[in-house]
Amino acid sequence: MKTTSIKKLKSRKDNPVLLSLIEVLIKEKKPIWKRVVYELSRPRRQRVQVNISKLESYGNDGGIVLVPGKVLGSGSLSKKLTVAAFSFSDSARKLITDAGGKVISIENLYKSNPGGKDVLLLK
């Protein structure tokens, strides 16, 4: 992975929320946060999109799943997961909360778990 310069990103990225998240995470030395910065720094067309069905397949009941992109609402979910992502479709948000899970932002996950312990990174 190449290291990303925030100065270069500012010239390419228009989303101020995305830029501030990358600025916060780029200072962290843990491998999980470095990978999240790399994935979020990619062009929008190449950014990760994960369906609910993938969360059902790979997530453990009661676990934490991190998606460095968008969570989409295709599929069904029967597990209580805490899902952190950059964005969620409305249907994905509803399916996660209806299954008893929680929807949080990547920044909130970073603040509550800066070490990234017991977090499953899906892409």
C-alpha positions as CSV (number, residue, x, y, z in Angstrom):
1,M,0.0,0.0,0.0
2,K,1.2,3.5,-0.8
3,T,1.1,6.1,1.8
4,T,-1.5,8.8,1.0
5,S,-0.8,12.4,1.2
6,I,-3.7,14.5,2.6
7,K,-2.6,17.4,0.4
8,K,-3.0,15.2,-2.8
9,L,-6.4,14.0,-1.5
10,K,-7.7,17.5,-1.0
11,S,-7.2,18.3,-4.7
12,R,-9.1,15.1,-5.7
13,K,-11.8,14.7,-3.1
14,D,-14.8,17.0,-2.8
15,N,-16.5,15.4,0.2
16,P,-15.4,17.3,3.4
17,V,-16.7,14.5,5.7
18,L,-14.6,11.9,3.9
19,L,-11.5,14.2,4.0
20,S,-11.9,14.8,7.7
21,L,-12.3,11.0,8.4
22,I,-9.2,10.3,6.4
23,E,-7.3,13.0,8.2
24,V,-8.2,11.5,11.6
25,L,-7.3,7.9,10.6
26,I,-4.1,8.7,8.6
27,K,-2.3,9.5,11.9
28,E,-3.0,6.0,13.3
29,K,-0.4,3.3,13.0
30,K,-2.6,0.2,13.4
31,P,-2.8,-1.9,10.2
32,I,-6.7,-1.9,10.2
33,W,-6.9,1.9,10.1
34,K,-4.2,2.1,7.4
35,R,-6.2,-0.3,5.3
36,V,-9.4,1.8,5.8
37,V,-7.5,5.0,4.7
38,Y,-6.3,3.2,1.6
39,E,-9.8,2.0,0.7
40,L,-11.5,5.3,1.4
41,S,-8.8,7.1,-0.7
42,R,-9.7,5.2,-3.8
43,P,-11.8,6.8,-6.5
44,R,-15.6,6.6,-5.9
45,R,-16.2,4.1,-8.6
46,Q,-13.7,1.7,-7.1
47,R,-14.9,2.1,-3.5
48,V,-16.2,-0.9,-1.6
49,Q,-19.9,-1.7,-1.8
50,V,-21.1,-4.6,0.4
51,N,-24.6,-6.2,0.5
52,I,-26.4,-7.3,3.6
53,S,-26.1,-10.9,2.4
54,K,-22.3,-10.7,2.7
55,L,-22.7,-9.4,6.3
56,E,-24.9,-12.4,7.0
57,S,-22.3,-14.8,5.5
58,Y,-19.2,-13.5,7.2
59,G,-20.3,-11.7,10.3
60,N,-20.4,-13.4,13.7
61,D,-23.5,-12.9,15.9
62,G,-22.8,-10.0,18.3
63,G,-19.6,-9.0,16.3
64,I,-18.4,-5.8,14.8
65,V,-18.1,-5.4,11.0
66,L,-16.3,-2.5,9.3
67,V,-17.1,-1.7,5.7
68,P,-14.8,1.0,4.2
69,G,-17.5,2.1,1.8
70,K,-21.2,1.7,1.4
71,V,-23.6,-1.0,2.8
72,L,-26.4,-1.9,0.4
73,G,-29.7,-3.6,1.3
74,S,-29.8,-6.7,-0.9
75,G,-30.3,-9.9,1.2
76,S,-31.5,-10.6,4.7
77,L,-29.9,-10.5,8.1
78,S,-30.6,-12.6,11.1
79,K,-27.6,-11.7,13.3
80,K,-27.2,-8.9,15.7
81,L,-24.2,-7.1,14.3
82,T,-22.6,-3.7,14.9
83,V,-21.9,-2.4,11.4
84,A,-19.6,0.6,10.8
85,A,-19.4,2.0,7.3
86,F,-18.9,5.3,5.5
87,S,-22.5,5.2,4.3
88,F,-25.6,3.1,4.3
89,S,-28.6,2.8,2.0
90,D,-31.9,3.3,3.7
91,S,-32.9,-0.3,3.3
92,A,-29.6,-1.6,4.7
93,R,-30.0,0.7,7.7
94,K,-33.5,-0.6,8.3
95,L,-32.5,-4.3,7.9
96,I,-29.6,-4.0,10.4
97,T,-31.7,-2.3,13.0
98,D,-34.6,-4.7,12.5
99,A,-32.3,-7.6,13.2
100,G,-31.3,-6.0,16.5
101,G,-28.0,-4.7,15.3
102,K,-26.5,-1.2,15.4
103,V,-25.4,1.2,12.6
104,I,-22.5,3.5,13.4
105,S,-20.0,5.6,11.5
106,I,-16.4,4.6,11.0
107,E,-15.3,7.6,13.1
108,N,-17.5,6.5,16.1
109,L,-16.0,3.0,15.8
110,Y,-12.5,4.5,15.8
111,K,-13.3,6.6,18.9
112,S,-14.7,3.6,20.8
113,N,-12.2,1.0,19.6
114,P,-8.9,2.8,18.6
115,G,-7.0,-0.5,18.6
116,G,-9.4,-2.1,16.1
117,K,-9.7,-5.2,18.3
118,D,-12.2,-7.9,17.3
119,V,-13.3,-5.9,14.2
120,L,-13.9,-7.8,10.9
121,L,-13.0,-5.7,7.8
122,L,-15.2,-6.6,4.8
123,K,-14.6,-5.5,1.3
